Amino acid sequence: MPAAHRHVTFFHSPQSRSAGVLILLEELGADYELHVLNLKKGEQRRADYLAVNPMGKVPAIVHDGALVTEQGAVYAYLADLYPEAGITPAIGDPLRGPYLRWLFFYGSSFEPALVDRSMKREPAPPSTAPYGDYDTVMKTLQGQLGDGPYLLGERFTAVDVLWGTALRWTTMFKLVPETPAITAYSERVTSRPAAQRAAKIDAELLAARQK
Protein backbone atom coordinates (compact mmCIF):
# COMPACT_ATOMS: atom_id res chain seq x y z
CA MET A 1 0.00 0.00 0.00
CA PRO A 2 1.45 3.45 -0.91
CA ALA A 3 2.67 5.46 2.06
CA ALA A 4 0.09 8.18 1.41
CA HIS A 5 -2.68 5.65 2.07
CA ARG A 6 -1.27 4.45 5.39
CA HIS A 7 -1.84 7.62 7.38
CA VAL A 8 -3.57 6.82 10.68
CA THR A 9 -5.56 9.08 12.99
CA PHE A 10 -4.94 7.97 16.57
CA PHE A 11 -7.17 8.93 19.51
CA HIS A 12 -5.10 8.78 22.66
CA SER A 13 -4.84 9.77 26.29
CA PRO A 14 -1.62 9.54 28.32
CA GLN A 15 -1.66 7.16 31.29
CA SER A 16 -4.36 5.00 29.74
CA ARG A 17 -4.64 1.76 27.77
CA SER A 18 -3.79 3.67 24.61
CA ALA A 19 -0.21 4.25 25.81
CA GLY A 20 0.79 0.89 24.36
CA VAL A 21 -0.62 1.82 20.95
CA LEU A 22 1.55 4.94 20.95
CA ILE A 23 4.57 2.69 21.53
CA LEU A 24 3.41 0.39 18.73
CA LEU A 25 3.09 3.29 16.30
CA GLU A 26 6.63 4.32 17.16
CA GLU A 27 7.87 0.73 16.73
CA LEU A 28 6.25 0.63 13.29
CA GLY A 29 7.59 4.00 12.20
CA ALA A 30 3.98 4.76 11.29
CA ASP A 31 2.61 7.93 9.76
CA TYR A 32 0.08 9.00 12.38
CA GLU A 33 -1.82 12.05 13.57
CA LEU A 34 -2.36 12.32 17.29
CA HIS A 35 -5.71 13.42 18.75
CA VAL A 36 -5.33 13.76 22.51
CA LEU A 37 -8.25 13.40 24.91
CA ASN A 38 -8.27 14.42 28.57
CA LEU A 39 -10.08 11.57 30.29
CA LYS A 40 -10.14 13.40 33.63
CA LYS A 41 -12.19 16.15 32.01
CA GLY A 42 -14.49 13.62 30.38
CA GLU A 43 -13.53 14.56 26.84
CA GLN A 44 -14.04 10.96 25.76
CA ARG A 45 -17.76 11.46 26.48
CA ARG A 46 -18.19 14.57 24.38
CA ALA A 47 -20.50 14.35 21.40
CA ASP A 48 -17.70 14.93 18.89
CA TYR A 49 -15.73 11.93 20.15
CA LEU A 50 -18.78 9.72 20.64
CA ALA A 51 -19.46 10.34 16.95
CA VAL A 52 -16.09 8.64 16.34
CA ASN A 53 -16.31 5.91 18.97
CA PRO A 54 -19.74 5.50 20.59
CA MET A 55 -18.13 3.51 23.41
CA GLY A 56 -16.25 6.61 24.53
CA LYS A 57 -12.98 4.73 25.00
CA VAL A 58 -9.38 4.88 23.87
CA PRO A 59 -7.48 3.62 21.99
CA ALA A 60 -9.22 4.15 18.70
CA ILE A 61 -7.79 4.62 15.25
CA VAL A 62 -9.23 5.71 11.94
CA HIS A 63 -7.56 4.61 8.74
CA ASP A 64 -8.89 5.25 5.26
CA GLY A 65 -12.30 6.02 6.73
CA ALA A 66 -12.48 2.82 8.81
CA LEU A 67 -12.78 2.99 12.59
CA VAL A 68 -10.88 0.34 14.57
CA THR A 69 -11.35 -0.02 18.33
CA GLU A 70 -10.61 -2.72 20.93
CA GLN A 71 -6.97 -3.27 21.77
CA GLY A 72 -6.39 -6.61 20.08
CA ALA A 73 -7.97 -5.38 16.86
CA VAL A 74 -6.01 -2.12 16.90
CA TYR A 75 -2.68 -3.90 17.41
CA ALA A 76 -3.41 -6.49 14.72
CA TYR A 77 -4.59 -3.87 12.23
CA LEU A 78 -1.64 -1.52 12.68
CA ALA A 79 1.01 -4.22 12.59
CA ASP A 80 -0.50 -5.64 9.38
CA LEU A 81 -0.65 -2.14 7.89
CA TYR A 82 3.14 -1.80 8.31
CA PRO A 83 4.45 -5.32 7.61
CA GLU A 84 7.92 -4.07 6.69
CA ALA A 85 8.53 -3.34 10.39
CA GLY A 86 8.74 -7.11 10.81
CA ILE A 87 6.77 -7.34 14.04
CA THR A 88 3.72 -9.19 12.75
CA PRO A 89 3.88 -12.83 11.62
CA ALA A 90 2.28 -13.08 8.18
CA ILE A 91 -0.48 -15.52 7.28
CA GLY A 92 1.28 -18.84 6.71
CA ASP A 93 3.96 -18.12 9.29
CA PRO A 94 3.84 -20.78 12.06
CA LEU A 95 3.80 -17.96 14.63
CA ARG A 96 0.66 -16.36 13.18
CA GLY A 97 -1.72 -18.51 15.23
CA PRO A 98 0.09 -18.06 18.57
CA TYR A 99 0.42 -14.34 17.79
CA LEU A 100 -3.34 -13.94 17.35
CA ARG A 101 -4.01 -16.14 20.35
CA TRP A 102 -2.03 -13.89 22.68
CA LEU A 103 -3.36 -10.67 21.19
CA PHE A 104 -6.90 -11.76 22.01
CA PHE A 105 -6.16 -13.67 25.23
CA TYR A 106 -5.42 -10.26 26.70
CA GLY A 107 -8.92 -8.84 26.24
CA SER A 108 -10.93 -12.05 26.54
CA SER A 109 -9.25 -13.56 29.61
CA PHE A 110 -6.56 -11.41 31.22
CA GLU A 111 -8.41 -8.10 31.64
CA PRO A 112 -11.70 -9.67 32.84
CA ALA A 113 -9.73 -11.68 35.41
CA LEU A 114 -7.90 -8.55 36.59
CA VAL A 115 -11.08 -6.49 36.87
CA ASP A 116 -12.74 -9.12 39.04
CA ARG A 117 -9.57 -9.41 41.11
CA SER A 118 -9.28 -5.64 41.63
CA MET A 119 -12.97 -5.36 42.57
CA LYS A 120 -12.63 -8.33 44.94
CA ARG A 121 -15.38 -10.14 43.06
CA GLU A 122 -15.70 -13.85 42.61
CA PRO A 123 -15.63 -14.91 38.94
CA ALA A 124 -18.81 -16.10 37.31
CA PRO A 125 -19.45 -19.87 37.35
CA PRO A 126 -17.02 -21.76 35.07
CA SER A 127 -19.75 -22.39 32.50
CA THR A 128 -20.23 -18.64 31.94
CA ALA A 129 -16.93 -17.00 32.99
CA PRO A 130 -14.90 -15.81 29.96
CA TYR A 131 -11.63 -16.69 31.67
CA GLY A 132 -12.27 -19.44 34.20
CA ASP A 133 -10.24 -18.31 37.21
CA TYR A 134 -7.45 -15.84 37.91
CA ASP A 135 -4.86 -18.44 38.94
CA THR A 136 -5.29 -20.38 35.71
CA VAL A 137 -4.93 -17.18 33.66
CA MET A 138 -1.70 -16.28 35.45
CA LYS A 139 -0.32 -19.81 35.24
CA THR A 140 -1.00 -19.86 31.49
CA LEU A 141 0.70 -16.49 31.00
CA GLN A 142 3.74 -17.31 33.09
CA GLY A 143 4.13 -20.63 31.31
CA GLN A 144 4.29 -18.78 28.00
CA LEU A 145 6.81 -16.25 29.31
CA GLY A 146 9.14 -19.11 30.15
CA ASP A 147 9.60 -19.99 26.48
CA GLY A 148 11.97 -17.16 25.58
CA PRO A 149 12.84 -13.50 25.93
CA TYR A 150 9.55 -12.59 24.23
CA LEU A 151 6.07 -14.00 24.36
CA LEU A 152 6.57 -16.00 21.16
CA GLY A 153 10.13 -17.01 21.93
CA GLU A 154 13.08 -15.30 20.30
CA ARG A 155 11.03 -13.03 18.02
CA PHE A 156 9.76 -9.63 19.16
CA THR A 157 6.26 -8.92 17.83
CA ALA A 158 3.44 -6.45 18.31
CA VAL A 159 1.97 -8.75 20.94
CA ASP A 160 4.93 -7.91 23.17
CA VAL A 161 4.09 -4.22 23.05
CA LEU A 162 0.61 -5.03 24.33
CA TRP A 163 1.74 -7.38 27.08
CA GLY A 164 4.93 -5.60 28.09
CA THR A 165 3.13 -2.33 28.75
CA ALA A 166 0.15 -4.04 30.39
CA LEU A 167 2.32 -6.01 32.77
CA ARG A 168 4.21 -2.88 33.75
CA TRP A 169 1.09 -1.09 35.00
CA THR A 170 -0.59 -4.17 36.44
CA THR A 171 2.46 -4.98 38.56
CA MET A 172 2.66 -1.33 39.64
CA PHE A 173 -0.89 -1.60 40.97
CA LYS A 174 -0.19 -5.02 42.53
CA LEU A 175 -2.77 -6.75 40.34
CA VAL A 176 -0.12 -9.11 38.98
CA PRO A 177 2.74 -10.61 41.02
CA GLU A 178 6.18 -9.13 40.37
CA THR A 179 7.88 -12.40 39.55
CA PRO A 180 11.41 -12.25 38.11
CA ALA A 181 10.12 -13.46 34.72
CA ILE A 182 7.34 -10.87 34.52
CA THR A 183 9.57 -8.03 35.70
CA ALA A 184 12.38 -8.89 33.29
CA TYR A 185 9.97 -9.27 30.39
CA SER A 186 8.24 -5.94 31.03
CA GLU A 187 11.56 -4.13 31.39
CA ARG A 188 12.85 -5.75 28.20
CA VAL A 189 9.89 -4.38 26.23
CA THR A 190 9.51 -0.95 27.83
CA SER A 191 13.22 -0.12 27.61
CA ARG A 192 13.21 -0.33 23.81
CA PRO A 193 13.87 2.96 21.93
CA ALA A 194 10.28 3.17 20.63
CA ALA A 195 8.92 2.88 24.17
CA GLN A 196 11.27 5.60 25.33
CA ARG A 197 10.15 7.90 22.51
CA ALA A 198 6.51 7.27 23.36
CA ALA A 199 7.19 7.95 27.05
CA LYS A 200 8.74 11.29 26.10
CA ILE A 201 5.71 12.21 23.98
CA ASP A 202 3.36 11.37 26.84
CA ALA A 203 5.48 13.29 29.35
CA GLU A 204 5.33 16.36 27.13
CA LEU A 205 1.56 16.00 26.71
CA LEU A 206 1.09 15.76 30.49
CA ALA A 207 3.37 18.73 31.12
CA ALA A 208 1.44 20.84 28.62
CA ARG A 209 -1.84 19.80 30.25
CA GLN A 210 -0.64 20.99 33.65
CA LYS A 211 0.26 24.47 32.43
N, C-alpha and C positions, 0 to 999 in steps of 0.2 A: 504494500500500500504506500503511495507517495507520502512524503513527510507532511505535506500540507493537509492531508486528510487524517492525520493522526493527532491533531490538536485536541486536548482534553480539558474540559472545564471541571474543576475539582472544588467541591464544597467541603470546607474543613473548619475545625475548631481545635486550637491547641489544647493539650491535656485531655484529649478525648480518644475514642476508638479510632478516629481518623488519622491520628498521629502515625500509625503504621503505614497507611496509604501514602502519606507524604514521603516516608522513607522509601517505599517501593517506587514511587515516581522518580526519586533521585537515583535509585539503583538502576532504573531503566534508562536514565537520560532522557526522559519523556518531555515532550513539548506540552506544557500544561499552564493553565490560567487559574490562579488561586482566588476563590471567593471565601472570605473568612466570616464565620458566624460567631457571635458572642453568646454562648449557651447560658451564661449567668444572667444575661439580660433577656433571655427568651427569644432571641432572634430566629431560632429554628422553628418557632411557632407563628411567625409572621406570615401573612397571607402570601407575600411574594415568594417565600421559600416553600410554603406548603403547596404552591402551584408547581414547584419543581418536584418535591418529594412529599407527598401527602402524609407520610409517617412522621415527618418533622425530625428526622435523624440525620446524623453524619456517621460515616462518609457517604457521599453520593458523587457520582461523576456523570457528565453528559458528554457523549462523543457522537459526532455526526447525527445529532438530533435524538439519539437514544439515551434514555436514562438508565443507569445501572446503580442499584443499591444492594445492600446486604454484603457483609465483608467478604465472604468466600467468593461471591460473584464478581465483586469489584477487583479483587486480587487476580482471579482467573482471567478476567477480561483484559485488564491492563497488561499482564505478562504476555498474553497471546498477541496483543496489539504491537508489542515490541519484542518479537522473538529473537532479534539479533543480540539482545542483551544476554541471552543464554541462560536465563533463570526460570524457564518454563519447559518441562519435558514435552516434546511434540507428540501428537497422536502417533502411535506405533512404537514409541519409546517405552521400554519396560517399566520406567519410573512414572509414566503418565497416570496409571491407576492409583498407586500409592500417593502420588502428588494430590490428586483430586480427593482421595479419601481424607487426607489430613487437612486440606483446605476446609472441607465441610464438616469434619469431626469437630472442629472448633465451635461452630455455631450450633450444631445439632446436639452435641453432648457436653462439651467442656463448659461453655457459658451457662447453659441451664443448670448444670451441677454446681457451678460457682455461685449463681444467684441464690439457689436454695440454701447453700452452705452459709452465705453471708447473711441471709435473712433468718437463719436458724430454723429453717423449715424442713420437715421430713419430705423426701421425694415422693412422688405419686407411686401407687402400686406398680410393680414391675411390668404388668401388662399394659400400662398406659404411660409410664415415664419414658421420655425420649432418650434418657441416658442410663437408666438402671440405677446405679448408686455411685456416689462420689469416689469411694475407694477404688472401684473398678476402673473408673475414668482415669484416675491418677496412675494406677498400676499400668494401664495400657499405654499412657503417654510416656511414663518413665521407662517402660520396656523399649519403646521406640527410640528414645534418646540414647539408649545404650548401644545402638548400632553404629554410631559414627559421630564425627564432629557436628554433622547437621542431621536434620530429621530424616532425610532420605539416604543417609550414609555420608559418603565423601563429597557429594555434590550440593552446593548451595543453590537453593531455589526460592521462588517467591513465597513458598509456604513457610520458610524460615523467618521472613520478615514479619509475617503474621504472628507466629508463635514466639519468636524472640522478644518482640515488643510486648506481647500479651503477658508472657511469663515475668517480664521485668516488673510490670505494674501489679500483677497479682501477688507476687512475692512481697512487694513493698507493703501491700495492704494485708499481708499474712493470710491470704486466701489459698495460697499454694505453699507447700513446705520448701524452704530454701535448702534443698539438697545440693551436694557438690555438683551433680550432673546438671541440674536445672540452672544453677547459678553460672556455671561455666558456659553453658549453651547460650543463655541470655546475654552474657557479656560478650561472647564471641560474635553474636549478631549485631548488638547495639554499639559495638566499638568500630564497626566498619565505616569507611569514609562517608558513604551515603547517609548513614544514620547520624553521623556527626553534622553533616550539612543540614539535614532536616531539623536537628535539635537547635542549630543556630537560627534557622528561619523561625521556628516556634518561639525561641527566646526573644527575638526581635519583635515578633507580633505581640507577645505578652507585655514587653516593655512599652511598646507604643500604646497598648490599651490602657496602661496604668498612668499615662501622662494626662 
